[in-house]
Amino acid sequence: MKLIDLIEQHKTIRVIGFDDTPFSRQQKEPVNIGGIICAGTRFEGMLWSQVEVDGWNATEILTQLLLNSKFLPQLHLLLLDGLCFGGFNVIDLPLLHHNINLPCVSVMRKYPKFTAIKHALSRISDGEKRLEIMEKAGEIYHLDPFYFQVIGENPEIISKVLPILTDRGKVPEALRLAHLIGSAIIKGESGKQA
């Protein structure tokens, strides 16, 4: 069922939200990522994996994790906490959408500081290629308090969906829980900013 139909019929929207766990920039080991499945704002399940720090495997890891999951047939939408996991392991949003056949949305708390991003990318290998992948995610939309990029759905529909998926604060619940759980697993307690 399409998102607009779910909204109009007041049906439950099932979503997965991915975030990476805290890590050190000097870390050599892979970074954990968690995907939280919510029905609306209610927790229903979780996926867990790892990506390389500043690597190239995040899109493939998410694709395989979802394609091999019992949850994929139930989902209506995928949310990401930004486009990069484990530093600058950039998610190719159009490719991810193509691979899993779900609308894919990158949600940001603030408008990105592109000057700082370009400077950081200039200091790692293939920075220009990483920036190209980030640019493929398209225009950044703003509906207070959300900033987002979307592939596979109309931005106006997403602007209606995000508040439905948000219980409190400025972050959809699936992303908020992914952040809190990931922080607790790595640091022993959940972080203060979710």
FENRA-V150946 format. One record per residue. RES is the residue in one letter. PSI is psi as a letter, one per 40 degrees, with the letter a starting at -180 (NA if undefined). OMEGA is omega in whole degrees, -180 to 180 (999 if undefined). Layout:
res = (RES/RES)
psi = (PSI/PSI)
omega = (OMEGA/OMEGA)
This chain:
res = (M/K/L/I/D/L/I/E/Q/H/K/T/I/R/V/I/G/F/D/D/T/P/F/S/R/Q/Q/K/E/P/V/N/I/G/G/I/I/C/A/G/T/R/F/E/G/M/L/W/S/Q/V/E/V/D/G/W/N/A/T/E/I/L/T/Q/L/L/L/N/S/K/F/L/P/Q/L/H/L/L/L/L/D/G/L/C/F/G/G/F/N/V/I/D/L/P/L/L/H/H/N/I/N/L/P/C/V/S/V/M/R/K/Y/P/K/F/T/A/I/K/H/A/L/S/R/I/S/D/G/E/K/R/L/E/I/M/E/K/A/G/E/I/Y/H/L/D/P/F/Y/F/Q/V/I/G/E/N/P/E/I/I/S/K/V/L/P/I/L/T/D/R/G/K/V/P/E/A/L/R/L/A/H/L/I/G/S/A/I/I/K/G/E/S/G/K/Q/A)
psi = (h/i/d/d/d/d/d/d/e/f/i/h/h/h/i/h/h/h/i/i/i/i/i/i/d/e/h/d/i/i/h/i/i/i/h/h/h/i/h/b/e/h/h/e/i/i/i/h/a/i/i/i/h/f/a/e/e/d/d/d/d/d/d/d/d/d/d/e/i/e/d/d/e/e/i/e/i/h/i/i/g/i/e/h/i/f/b/f/g/h/h/g/d/d/d/d/d/d/d/e/f/i/h/h/h/h/h/i/d/i/h/i/g/d/d/d/d/d/d/d/d/e/e/i/i/f/d/d/d/d/d/d/d/d/d/e/e/a/i/h/i/h/h/h/e/i/h/i/i/i/h/e/i/h/d/d/d/d/d/d/d/d/d/d/e/h/d/i/a/e/h/i/d/d/d/d/d/d/d/d/d/d/d/d/d/d/e/e/i/i/i/d/h/NA)
omega = (-179/-179/-179/178/178/179/-176/-179/179/179/-178/176/179/-172/169/179/-178/172/175/180/176/180/178/180/180/-176/177/-178/177/179/178/172/178/175/-178/178/177/168/-169/177/-178/179/179/-178/-175/171/-176/176/180/173/179/173/-178/-177/-176/-169/-173/-179/-180/179/179/179/-177/179/-179/-179/180/-175/174/-174/-172/-179/-178/-170/176/-171/174/177/175/173/-176/-177/-174/173/177/-177/-179/169/-167/175/173/-172/178/179/178/177/179/-176/-173/177/174/170/-178/-175/171/-178/-180/178/-178/175/-176/175/-172/178/179/179/180/178/179/180/-180/-177/178/-177/177/-180/-179/179/178/179/177/179/178/-178/178/179/172/-174/175/-179/180/169/-173/8/-171/164/-178/170/-177/172/175/178/178/179/179/177/180/179/175/-177/-174/177/178/-177/-176/-180/-180/178/-171/-174/174/-172/-180/178/179/180/178/180/-178/-179/179/178/-179/-179/-177/-173/-179/175/-178/-179/-178/-179/180/999)
